Amino acid sequence: MAHDTIHYLVLHRRDPSCNMARYYILSIAPSLFGDATLIREWGRIGRPGQRRVELYENQSCAVEALETWLQRKRRRGYLLQGG
């Protein structure tokens, strides 16, 4: 993943047999202090979810963390949306 691009990924996991419809959003944004933040949002599609913001020293560290979370979620059955 290139480090100079905007990072905003939306993943979905659906299983109608289990009444499962989940989303997971990963995004990277600069903080006010010059470091980078990884923002993770998750929950049931159509409902308010949870959000966690993690601070990283620089954008490349945040990108590494994003890629790690992306791999974890894809192993659990989440699919990338719109791409």
C-alpha positions in Angstrom: 0.0 0.0 0.0 1.4 3.4 -1.0 2.1 5.7 2.0 1.0 8.9 0.2 -2.6 7.8 -0.5 -5.7 8.4 1.5 -6.6 5.4 3.5 -10.3 4.6 4.1 -11.4 1.0 3.8 -14.9 -0.4 4.4 -15.4 -4.1 5.0 -18.6 -6.1 5.4 -19.4 -9.5 6.7 -22.8 -10.9 6.0 -24.3 -14.3 6.8 -28.1 -14.4 6.5 -28.3 -17.9 8.0 -26.9 -16.4 11.3 -28.7 -13.0 10.9 -25.2 -11.4 10.7 -24.6 -8.1 8.9 -21.5 -6.4 10.2 -19.2 -3.6 9.0 -15.7 -2.6 9.9 -14.1 0.7 8.8 -10.4 1.4 8.8 -9.0 4.9 8.1 -5.9 6.9 8.7 -5.9 10.7 9.4 -3.3 13.2 10.6 -3.6 14.3 14.2 -3.3 17.9 15.4 0.2 17.2 16.7 1.8 15.9 13.5 1.5 12.2 14.2 -1.0 9.8 12.5 -4.1 8.2 13.8 -5.7 4.9 12.9 -9.5 5.1 13.3 -11.4 1.8 13.6 -15.2 1.7 13.5 -17.3 -1.4 13.7 -20.8 -2.6 14.4 -24.0 -4.0 12.8 -24.9 -2.5 9.4 -27.6 0.1 9.9 -26.9 0.7 13.6 -24.5 3.0 15.4 -21.3 1.2 16.2 -18.2 1.6 18.3 -15.1 3.7 17.5 -11.5 3.5 18.6 -8.7 6.0 17.7 -5.1 4.9 18.0 -2.1 7.3 17.8 1.1 6.4 15.9 4.4 8.2 15.6 4.1 8.6 11.8 2.0 7.6 8.9 4.0 4.5 7.9 3.5 3.0 11.4 -0.3 3.7 11.1 -0.3 2.1 7.6 1.4 -1.0 9.0 -1.3 -1.2 11.8 -4.1 -0.8 9.2 -2.6 -3.6 7.1 -2.5 -5.9 10.1 -6.1 -5.2 11.0 -7.1 -5.6 7.4 -5.5 -9.1 7.3 -7.2 -10.1 10.6 -10.6 -9.0 9.4 -10.3 -10.7 6.0 -9.3 -14.0 7.7 -12.5 -13.7 9.7 -14.6 -13.4 6.5 -14.9 -9.6 6.0 -14.9 -8.5 2.4 -13.6 -5.2 1.1 -16.4 -3.0 -0.3 -16.3 -0.9 -3.5 -13.0 -2.0 -4.8 
